[in-house]
Amino acid sequence: MPAITAPNPNYRTPPSIIATIIGVSAVASIFIFWLVYVHPPVDTAGTTFRFLPALNATLNALCTVFLLFGLRYIKARHIIAHRNSMFAAFLVSAAFLVSYLATYFLHGETHLPIAHTGALWYTYAIVLFATHIPLAIIALPLILITFFLSLTGRFPAHRKLARWTYPIWLYVSVSGVFVYLLQAVVHK
């Protein structure tokens, strides 16, 4: 009976896989842009599912917790616990994305007061527009490719890419909560 061998972690990932992931991520980003900035909101009064922005922030916070545990586990060489934490972060991020899309489908863009001045406004604008949104766009394909590499046993490549993916994903999760809190303060 032939022996079963583990997949070779040094196999090159087919460029078509990477191109597909990047293509799907680009289409998703374009769709989100359209949904947020072009699509007219369904619930213009903003009365349906008003809890969604808070849910989005909660899911981002949970993702942050799972990411921090995942880092702790991998540093301690607890591979299964690391994998479970990262899957939990991925699932919470996926739930966030669904909730985020529902928020913008129903309510549209968050309209802040007309007088956009002061340190709070500039902090909000810099964090949201200069860092959070661009890094969220970059994070999506990085996360998907990093997961693909892990799931296919390409651990050396997974480790190399995770060194970039992890801090970006963590920043996007933390800054998502920060943006929500700033919106809550600025919107009052």
Buried (B, 14 or more C-beta within 10 A) or exposed (E): EEEEEEEEBEEEBEEEBBEBBBEEBEEBBEEBEEBBEEBEBEEEEEEEBEEBBEBBBBBBBBBBBBBBBBBEBBEEEBEEBBBBBBBBBBBBBEBBBEBBBBBBBBBBEBEBEEEEEEEEBEBBBEBBEEBBBEBBBBBBBBBBBBBBBBEBEBBEBBBEBBEEBBEBBBBBBBBBBBBBEBBEEBEE
